[in-house]
Amino acid sequence: MAIKLSEHFTYGKLVRYVIPSIWMMIIMSIYYVVDGYFVSNYVGKIAFAAVNVLTPAIVIPSSVAFMLSAGGAAVVATTMGEGRRDDANRYFSMLLYVVIGFGAVMTLLSEWSLPYFLHFMEADGDLFTAGMEYGWICLLGLIPFMLQVMLQALWSTAEKPQYGLYMTVAAGVTNLVLDYVFIVIWGWGIIGAAIASVLSQVLGGLLPLVYFYLPNGSALRLVTTAIEWPIIMKAATNGFSEMLTSISASILGILYNLQLMSYIGADGVAAYGVMLYANGTFESIYFGYGMGASAIISYHFGARNASELHNVLMKSLVLVGGGSLVMTAIAYSGAGWLTYYFVGYDEALWQMTKEAFRIYCLSFILAGINGFASAFFTALNNGRISAVISMSRILIFQVGSVLVLPMLIGMDGIWWSVVIAEVATFFVAVWYWKANQSRYGY
């Protein structure tokens, strides 16, 4: 039986509702893991470094979709909680159309700026060539990728999180199969990885539009609408922290890569790429939970049901906190085989990556709580607090740490920087939860 947003959520019901969103995010994160595995093992570490250098160039243009996904889902779910279903459908449709238009503009700008970005990242020779080959194809899939991102939170708002999971699984399997065919069997190299990614994104981003356009059993569907700037601004304000997180993480990635190129060279970028894949997979669990729970929080916020807000918050802290400890233990104990999976072909690179990951993964202990804190305030339509938490986490604590710590303790300071940042952010999140308890009644 389908779970409705208006229900009271026990632990079991809460887990069942968010599980599809978690799996959807895990599978989306695996897109890049799959590309990285095949490129690293069948094309080489220079091509692997090129994929990692280019990740910010793809994520930064998509940041508006992250913003409107989280912020728009909060607006739509709150409107549904207020009983205004027709308005919710109009807002839902308008936000999707805005993302498509913005995606078209960003595709043109990103294609034009690609060589300049690679030069800025100090990529030359084979690294520059591989980056151009991979980048210009991947950027062609920017619109469907942005639609995938946009729909992540909206599937839960439509009370059909399992449908989002089905679409993401189909796209993920497509990417895996095509990577194997294009790279291993046909020998297309890094170009094959790019084509596989774009085709899987087309499936995952465009097919859901057909579902929402046709009559369906969800709480939402595509309808005729017009631009309503107050709603766009409200969604943008609510989801600003998610855009800030996306952009900041990409800027941080650029900074990490520049530091690593300075201290180690291309091997350092490859090692960091392995940590990003592992971190992305683990953080996708936290992000998926926050995305699924946000629809519940926004609905009950709109319905003025403070007792259910308290219920969902307390249960979420237990689930996210406990899950974080388990995932940290898995990552630390499995550091050897997790890193060997990507760079085991190079003994020196593997040993360096393994030791670095054992430091880096300690950040997982608090990363889930910090991520949920930001998502929680976004769901309450308070984008300002959410943005402060996100900005403190990445732009202040992580950037500051990665610039200062290497000067104090050497290369290990690069890996410790994220751990220090998560600890500092945790205290910021706790302060905001305490300070706003009476305001929202949770």
ZIUR-V368975 format. One record per residue. N is the residue number from 1. RES is the residue in one small letter. NEAR is the number of other C-alpha atoms within 8 Angstrom. D_CENTER is the distance of its C-alpha to the mean C-alpha in whole Angstrom. Layout:
n->N res->RES near->NEAR d_center->D_CENTER
n->N res->RES near->NEAR d_center->D_CENTER
This chain:
n->1 res->m near->2 d_center->29
n->2 res->a near->4 d_center->26
n->3 res->i near->8 d_center->25
n->4 res->k near->6 d_center->25
n->5 res->l near->9 d_center->24
n->6 res->s near->8 d_center->27
n->7 res->e near->6 d_center->28
n->8 res->h near->5 d_center->28
n->9 res->f near->10 d_center->26
n->10 res->t near->6 d_center->27
n->11 res->y near->7 d_center->25
n->12 res->g near->7 d_center->25
n->13 res->k near->9 d_center->24
n->14 res->l near->11 d_center->21
n->15 res->v near->8 d_center->20
n->16 res->r near->8 d_center->21
n->17 res->y near->11 d_center->19
n->18 res->v near->14 d_center->16
n->19 res->i near->11 d_center->16
n->20 res->p near->12 d_center->15
n->21 res->s near->18 d_center->12
n->22 res->i near->15 d_center->11
n->23 res->w near->11 d_center->13
n->24 res->m near->14 d_center->11
n->25 res->m near->13 d_center->7
n->26 res->i near->13 d_center->9
n->27 res->i near->11 d_center->11
n->28 res->m near->10 d_center->8
n->29 res->s near->12 d_center->7
n->30 res->i near->11 d_center->11
n->31 res->y near->12 d_center->12
n->32 res->y near->9 d_center->12
n->33 res->v near->9 d_center->13
n->34 res->v near->11 d_center->16
n->35 res->d near->11 d_center->16
n->36 res->g near->11 d_center->17
n->37 res->y near->10 d_center->19
n->38 res->f near->14 d_center->21
n->39 res->v near->16 d_center->21
n->40 res->s near->13 d_center->22
n->41 res->n near->11 d_center->25
n->42 res->y near->9 d_center->26
n->43 res->v near->11 d_center->26
n->44 res->g near->9 d_center->26
n->45 res->k near->11 d_center->24
n->46 res->i near->10 d_center->25
n->47 res->a near->14 d_center->23
n->48 res->f near->13 d_center->20
n->49 res->a near->14 d_center->20
n->50 res->a near->13 d_center->20
n->51 res->v near->11 d_center->17
n->52 res->n near->10 d_center->15
n->53 res->v near->12 d_center->17
n->54 res->l near->11 d_center->16
n->55 res->t near->9 d_center->12
n->56 res->p near->11 d_center->12
n->57 res->a near->11 d_center->15
n->58 res->i near->11 d_center->12
n->59 res->v near->11 d_center->9
n->60 res->i near->10 d_center->12
n->61 res->p near->10 d_center->13
n->62 res->s near->12 d_center->11
n->63 res->s near->13 d_center->10
n->64 res->v near->9 d_center->12
n->65 res->a near->13 d_center->11
n->66 res->f near->15 d_center->8
n->67 res->m near->17 d_center->11
n->68 res->l near->14 d_center->13
n->69 res->s near->15 d_center->11
n->70 res->a near->18 d_center->11
n->71 res->g near->19 d_center->14
n->72 res->g near->17 d_center->16
n->73 res->a near->14 d_center->15
n->74 res->a near->18 d_center->17
n->75 res->v near->13 d_center->20
n->76 res->v near->13 d_center->21
n->77 res->a near->15 d_center->21
n->78 res->t near->14 d_center->23
n->79 res->t near->14 d_center->25
n->80 res->m near->12 d_center->25
n->81 res->g near->14 d_center->26
n->82 res->e near->8 d_center->29
n->83 res->g near->6 d_center->30
n->84 res->r near->9 d_center->30
n->85 res->r near->8 d_center->28
n->86 res->d near->6 d_center->30
n->87 res->d near->8 d_center->28
n->88 res->a near->13 d_center->25
n->89 res->n near->13 d_center->25
n->90 res->r near->12 d_center->26
n->91 res->y near->12 d_center->23
n->92 res->f near->13 d_center->21
n->93 res->s near->13 d_center->22
n->94 res->m near->12 d_center->23
n->95 res->l near->11 d_center->19
n->96 res->l near->10 d_center->18
n->97 res->y near->8 d_center->21
n->98 res->v near->8 d_center->20
n->99 res->v near->14 d_center->17
n->100 res->i near->11 d_center->19
n->101 res->g near->8 d_center->21
n->102 res->f near->8 d_center->19
n->103 res->g near->13 d_center->17
n->104 res->a near->10 d_center->21
n->105 res->v near->8 d_center->22
n->106 res->m near->10 d_center->19
n->107 res->t near->12 d_center->20
n->108 res->l near->8 d_center->23
n->109 res->l near->8 d_center->22
n->110 res->s near->11 d_center->20
n->111 res->e near->9 d_center->22
n->112 res->w near->7 d_center->25
n->113 res->s near->8 d_center->23
n->114 res->l near->12 d_center->22
n->115 res->p near->8 d_center->25
n->116 res->y near->7 d_center->25
n->117 res->f near->9 d_center->22
n->118 res->l near->13 d_center->23
n->119 res->h near->10 d_center->26
n->120 res->f near->7 d_center->24
n->121 res->m near->10 d_center->22
n->122 res->e near->6 d_center->26
n->123 res->a near->9 d_center->25
n->124 res->d near->9 d_center->29
n->125 res->g near->6 d_center->31
n->126 res->d near->7 d_center->29
n->127 res->l near->12 d_center->26
n->128 res->f near->12 d_center->26
n->129 res->t near->9 d_center->27
n->130 res->a near->12 d_center->25
n->131 res->g near->14 d_center->22
n->132 res->m near->10 d_center->24
n->133 res->e near->10 d_center->24
n->134 res->y near->14 d_center->21
n->135 res->g near->11 d_center->19
n->136 res->w near->10 d_center->22
n->137 res->i near->12 d_center->21
n->138 res->c near->13 d_center->17
n->139 res->l near->11 d_center->17
n->140 res->l near->9 d_center->20
n->141 res->g near->13 d_center->17
n->142 res->l near->14 d_center->15
n->143 res->i near->13 d_center->16
n->144 res->p near->12 d_center->15
n->145 res->f near->13 d_center->12
n->146 res->m near->15 d_center->12
n->147 res->l near->14 d_center->13
n->148 res->q near->11 d_center->11
n->149 res->v near->10 d_center->8
n->150 res->m near->15 d_center->11
n->151 res->l near->10 d_center->12
n->152 res->q near->14 d_center->10
n->153 res->a near->14 d_center->11
n->154 res->l near->10 d_center->15
n->155 res->w near->12 d_center->16
n->156 res->s near->13 d_center->16
n->157 res->t near->13 d_center->18
n->158 res->a near->10 d_center->20
n->159 res->e near->12 d_center->21
n->160 res->k near->10 d_center->20
n->161 res->p near->15 d_center->17
n->162 res->q near->8 d_center->19
n->163 res->y near->8 d_center->19
n->164 res->g near->14 d_center->15
n->165 res->l near->12 d_center->15
n->166 res->y near->8 d_center->18
n->167 res->m near->11 d_center->17
n->168 res->t near->12 d_center->14
n->169 res->v near->10 d_center->16
n->170 res->a near->10 d_center->19
n->171 res->a near->12 d_center->16
n->172 res->g near->13 d_center->15
n->173 res->v near->8 d_center->19
n->174 res->t near->11 d_center->20
n->175 res->n near->14 d_center->18
n->176 res->l near->11 d_center->19
n->177 res->v near->8 d_center->23
n->178 res->l near->10 d_center->23
n->179 res->d near->15 d_center->22
n->180 res->y near->10 d_center->25
n->181 res->v near->9 d_center->27
n->182 res->f near->14 d_center->26
n->183 res->i near->16 d_center->26
n->184 res->v near->11 d_center->28
n->185 res->i near->7 d_center->31
n->186 res->w near->7 d_center->31
n->187 res->g near->8 d_center->30
n->188 res->w near->9 d_center->28
n->189 res->g near->11 d_center->26
n->190 res->i near->13 d_center->23
n->191 res->i near->10 d_center->24
n->192 res->g near->13 d_center->24
n->193 res->a near->15 d_center->20
n->194 res->a near->12 d_center->19
n->195 res->i near->10 d_center->21
n->196 res->a near->14 d_center->20
n->197 res->s near->13 d_center->16
n->198 res->v near->12 d_center->17
n->199 res->l near->11 d_center->20
n->200 res->s near->12 d_center->17
n->201 res->q near->13 d_center->15
n->202 res->v near->12 d_center->18
n->203 res->l near->11 d_center->19
n->204 res->g near->15 d_center->15
n->205 res->g near->14 d_center->15
n->206 res->l near->10 d_center->19
n->207 res->l near->9 d_center->21
n->208 res->p near->9 d_center->19
n->209 res->l near->9 d_center->21
n->210 res->v near->8 d_center->24
n->211 res->y near->9 d_center->24
n->212 res->f near->11 d_center->23
n->213 res->y near->9 d_center->26
n->214 res->l near->8 d_center->28
n->215 res->p near->7 d_center->30
n->216 res->n near->7 d_center->28
n->217 res->g near->4 d_center->28
n->218 res->s near->8 d_center->24
n->219 res->a near->7 d_center->25
n->220 res->l near->9 d_center->23
n->221 res->r near->13 d_center->25
n->222 res->l near->12 d_center->25
n->223 res->v near->8 d_center->28
n->224 res->t near->6 d_center->30
n->225 res->t near->8 d_center->29
n->226 res->a near->5 d_center->29
n->227 res->i near->5 d_center->27
n->228 res->e near->7 d_center->27
n->229 res->w near->6 d_center->26
n->230 res->p near->6 d_center->26
n->231 res->i near->9 d_center->24
n->232 res->i near->10 d_center->21
n->233 res->m near->8 d_center->22
n->234 res->k near->10 d_center->21
n->235 res->a near->16 d_center->18
n->236 res->a near->12 d_center->17
n->237 res->t near->11 d_center->19
n->238 res->n near->18 d_center->17
n->239 res->g near->17 d_center->13
n->240 res->f near->14 d_center->14
n->241 res->s near->18 d_center->12
n->242 res->e near->13 d_center->9
n->243 res->m near->13 d_center->10
n->244 res->l near->12 d_center->12
n->245 res->t near->11 d_center->9
n->246 res->s near->12 d_center->7
n->247 res->i near->11 d_center->11
n->248 res->s near->11 d_center->12
n->249 res->a near->9 d_center->10
n->250 res->s near->13 d_center->11
n->251 res->i near->9 d_center->14
n->252 res->l near->12 d_center->14
n->253 res->g near->9 d_center->14
n->254 res->i near->11 d_center->17
n->255 res->l near->9 d_center->19
n->256 res->y near->11 d_center->18
n->257 res->n near->13 d_center->19
n->258 res->l near->9 d_center->22
n->259 res->q near->8 d_center->23
n->260 res->l near->12 d_center->23
n->261 res->m near->11 d_center->25
n->262 res->s near->7 d_center->27
n->263 res->y near->8 d_center->28
n->264 res->i near->8 d_center->28
n->265 res->g near->9 d_center->27
n->266 res->a near->10 d_center->25
n->267 res->d near->10 d_center->25
n->268 res->g near->12 d_center->23
n->269 res->v near->14 d_center->20
n->270 res->a near->12 d_center->20
n->271 res->a near->12 d_center->20
n->272 res->y near->11 d_center->17
n->273 res->g near->10 d_center->15
n->274 res->v near->11 d_center->16
n->275 res->m near->11 d_center->15
n->276 res->l near->8 d_center->11
n->277 res->y near->12 d_center->12
n->278 res->a near->9 d_center->13
n->279 res->n near->9 d_center->11
n->280 res->g near->9 d_center->7
n->281 res->t near->11 d_center->9
n->282 res->f near->11 d_center->11
n->283 res->e near->11 d_center->8
n->284 res->s near->12 d_center->6
n->285 res->i near->12 d_center->10
n->286 res->y near->13 d_center->10
n->287 res->f near->13 d_center->7
n->288 res->g near->16 d_center->9
n->289 res->y near->13 d_center->12
n->290 res->g near->12 d_center->11
n->291 res->m near->15 d_center->10
n->292 res->g near->16 d_center->14
n->293 res->a near->12 d_center->16
n->294 res->s near->13 d_center->15
n->295 res->a near->16 d_center->17
n->296 res->i near->11 d_center->20
n->297 res->i near->13 d_center->20
n->298 res->s near->16 d_center->20
n->299 res->y near->16 d_center->23
n->300 res->h near->16 d_center->25
n->301 res->f near->13 d_center->24
n->302 res->g near->13 d_center->26
n->303 res->a near->9 d_center->29
n->304 res->r near->6 d_center->29
n->305 res->n near->9 d_center->29
n->306 res->a near->11 d_center->29
n->307 res->s near->8 d_center->30
n->308 res->e near->11 d_center->27
n->309 res->l near->13 d_center->25
n->310 res->h near->10 d_center->26
n->311 res->n near->10 d_center->26
n->312 res->v near->12 d_center->22
n->313 res->l near->9 d_center->22
n->314 res->m near->8 d_center->24
n->315 res->k near->9 d_center->23
n->316 res->s near->8 d_center->19
n->317 res->l near->9 d_center->20
n->318 res->v near->8 d_center->22
n->319 res->l near->8 d_center->20
n->320 res->v near->12 d_center->17
n->321 res->g near->12 d_center->19
n->322 res->g near->8 d_center->21
n->323 res->g near->8 d_center->18
n->324 res->s near->13 d_center->17
n->325 res->l near->10 d_center->20
n->326 res->v near->8 d_center->21
n->327 res->m near->11 d_center->17
n->328 res->t near->12 d_center->19
n->329 res->a near->8 d_center->22
n->330 res->i near->8 d_center->21
n->331 res->a near->11 d_center->19
n->332 res->y near->11 d_center->22
n->333 res->s near->7 d_center->25
n->334 res->g near->8 d_center->23
n->335 res->a near->12 d_center->22
n->336 res->g near->8 d_center->25
n->337 res->w near->7 d_center->24
n->338 res->l near->10 d_center->20
n->339 res->t near->14 d_center->21
n->340 res->y near->11 d_center->24
n->341 res->y near->8 d_center->22
n->342 res->f near->11 d_center->21
n->343 res->v near->12 d_center->24
n->344 res->g near->10 d_center->27
n->345 res->y near->7 d_center->29
n->346 res->d near->7 d_center->29
n->347 res->e near->8 d_center->31
n->348 res->a near->6 d_center->31
n->349 res->l near->11 d_center->27
n->350 res->w near->14 d_center->26
n->351 res->q near->8 d_center->28
n->352 res->m near->9 d_center->26
n->353 res->t near->13 d_center->23
n->354 res->k near->12 d_center->24
n->355 res->e near->9 d_center->25
n->356 res->a near->10 d_center->22
n->357 res->f near->13 d_center->20
n->358 res->r near->11 d_center->22
n->359 res->i near->10 d_center->22
n->360 res->y near->12 d_center->18
n->361 res->c near->12 d_center->17
n->362 res->l near->10 d_center->19
n->363 res->s near->12 d_center->17
n->364 res->f near->13 d_center->15
n->365 res->i near->11 d_center->18
n->366 res->l near->12 d_center->17
n->367 res->a near->11 d_center->13
n->368 res->g near->14 d_center->13
n->369 res->i near->11 d_center->15
n->370 res->n near->13 d_center->14
n->371 res->g near->11 d_center->11
n->372 res->f near->13 d_center->13
n->373 res->a near->12 d_center->15
n->374 res->s near->15 d_center->13
n->375 res->a near->13 d_center->12
n->376 res->f near->12 d_center->16
n->377 res->f near->12 d_center->17
n->378 res->t near->17 d_center->15
n->379 res->a near->15 d_center->17
n->380 res->l near->10 d_center->20
n->381 res->n near->11 d_center->20
n->382 res->n near->11 d_center->20
n->383 res->g near->14 d_center->18
n->384 res->r near->10 d_center->20
n->385 res->i near->10 d_center->19
n->386 res->s near->16 d_center->16
n->387 res->a near->13 d_center->16
n->388 res->v near->9 d_center->18
n->389 res->i near->15 d_center->16
n->390 res->s near->14 d_center->13
n->391 res->m near->13 d_center->16
n->392 res->s near->10 d_center->18
n->393 res->r near->13 d_center->15
n->394 res->i near->14 d_center->14
n->395 res->l near->12 d_center->17
n->396 res->i near->9 d_center->20
n->397 res->f near->14 d_center->19
n->398 res->q near->14 d_center->17
n->399 res->v near->11 d_center->19
n->400 res->g near->9 d_center->22
n->401 res->s near->14 d_center->22
n->402 res->v near->13 d_center->21
n->403 res->l near->8 d_center->24
n->404 res->v near->9 d_center->27
n->405 res->l near->13 d_center->26
n->406 res->p near->12 d_center->27
n->407 res->m near->8 d_center->30
n->408 res->l near->7 d_center->31
n->409 res->i near->8 d_center->30
n->410 res->g near->9 d_center->30
n->411 res->m near->8 d_center->27
n->412 res->d near->9 d_center->26
n->413 res->g near->15 d_center->25
n->414 res->i near->13 d_center->22
n->415 res->w near->12 d_center->20
n->416 res->w near->11 d_center->22
n->417 res->s near->12 d_center->20
n->418 res->v near->13 d_center->17
n->419 res->v near->13 d_center->19
n->420 res->i near->12 d_center->21
n->421 res->a near->13 d_center->18
n->422 res->e near->14 d_center->17
n->423 res->v near->10 d_center->21
n->424 res->a near->10 d_center->21
n->425 res->t near->13 d_center->18
n->426 res->f near->11 d_center->20
n->427 res->f near->8 d_center->23
n->428 res->v near->9 d_center->21
n->429 res->a near->12 d_center->20
n->430 res->v near->8 d_center->23
n->431 res->w near->8 d_center->25
n->432 res->y near->9 d_center->23
n->433 res->w near->9 d_center->23
n->434 res->k near->7 d_center->27
n->435 res->a near->7 d_center->28
n->436 res->n near->8 d_center->26
n->437 res->q near->9 d_center->28
n->438 res->s near->7 d_center->31
n->439 res->r near->5 d_center->29
n->440 res->y near->7 d_center->27
n->441 res->g near->9 d_center->29
n->442 res->y near->11 d_center->27
